[in-house]
């Protein structure tokens, strides 16, 4: 399948626009700017007195988004920042309150297929998973240094991986022989730890959706979330956001799995 030119199609774009109904003069925060798919549409409606504030932890996304937003009809301010730093960013732009905030918690297609991020088990990459290069601990650090019990807890708590203890044991045994530094080796270890009934290749077509999911999926998701501190950062955003919304302002969060969803709905 050919990837979109932007590397990421904006999710629920029309629903986002319907929810916010951005108007001239509004101030919006795109907490996960990404490839600027949502931001392009929002800025087109804000007019010359409007302001879009964009945050992203990935400097590569910021560079791309800047090119996409050149010539926007409103003022645009972009920051290399995590949405957990929302209050600090708003203080810097001297805006205490805004009309809308959007957080799209999905990763971009360009990130998934770029070996600099080390996110994909579909091809061999260095085991990194950092979305923000300022972070010091990679996924390789986690799998090679974390206590077996703690690793199992991460897999279960963040991704509800039912075979978390089997996987953690397999990883612990393997790293005693040599460090686990590639996505391919980690994926193979995870697949070998899971009963064969679930470990069927993800490329095989079947009417059973369980057979279409690669057994490494949940482990990779949990490690990515741990490396990037996704749940603590989301909790910080949800705590800060309400105090920065105008009376009729809205916060929209697009979540993709139950761990995020539970936190958002609390």
C-alpha angles and dihedrals in degrees: 000000000000113000119233115263091245092051091237134049111218110253120234090355097164092043090053092050091047092050096048101030090198113214138186113291095020123137116221135181120209098198093188104035095177112159092345095250094139093033094057091058094043095049091051088065102043101075128207094307094051128095133210118196112196126195129186135159092211113081091198090059091047092054091050093044091051090057091048093051098047109124093022111161092234137052113280126199118184127194135189092225143120117247086241083074092058096123092050092051093049090049090054093053090042094238115131096177134030137188099234145003129197128194118183104189096194124105121243121253090236090059093050094055098038112096091211088077099043094213104131130085090187090081135018115270138155107277100249115121095177112141089186115051089206089074112098103205121072129195088258088060091052097049094043100041109029120099112256093242092049091049091052090051092052091052093048100041098044101035105015089237104180092199094050096126094048090049094047091050092050091050093047092051093047097048091056086066097043137336118276104234106151135067091228094057093046092049091050091051092050093048091050091052095055124079112263094243088072098031098076114137113274091227093063113105114230141152090236109085091204089066092055094059116089109235090231093060099092095042092052091047093050093048092048090051092048095046092050096038088232099166097047090046092050090049089053091051093049090050095049102037101072093057091055099050123100114238092268094033124124138209116206121192121188108203129183109195141031098261091060093037094056091051094048093050097048 
